[in-house]
Amino acid sequence: QVQLVESGGGLVQAGDSLRLSCAASGRSFSSYVMGWFRQAPGKEREFVAAINWSGGSTAYLNSVKGRFTISRDNAKNTVFLQMNTLKPEDTAVYYCAADLRTLGIATKDYEYDYWGQGTQVTVSS
């Protein structure tokens, strides 16, 4: 069983930055693929970013490339999402997820085994 706890969400203005954190339980964190997804009201959950076990491989939603950066600290069992130049369309609940099976990197929600409870990010114009 893996527990994921997100933090760092909030209300910001367009152009501001936020850093989301996701603390994970489990002794094998360094082997997990970790991802961030988001869901806006009335929309389906969408992939935002993912990172492989070592941090050497990452993937991003096209609309966040160059603005968001995913990283991880395996010593602290934590994954981060640095979000810069936020836009109103980034408003959503952001979820952290852990994939225990994929060897490379995962961008589909069905590939992930465990999910956090989510943290709200609201960007005002």
Disulfide bonds with the S-S distance in Angstrom:
Cys22-Cys96 2.07
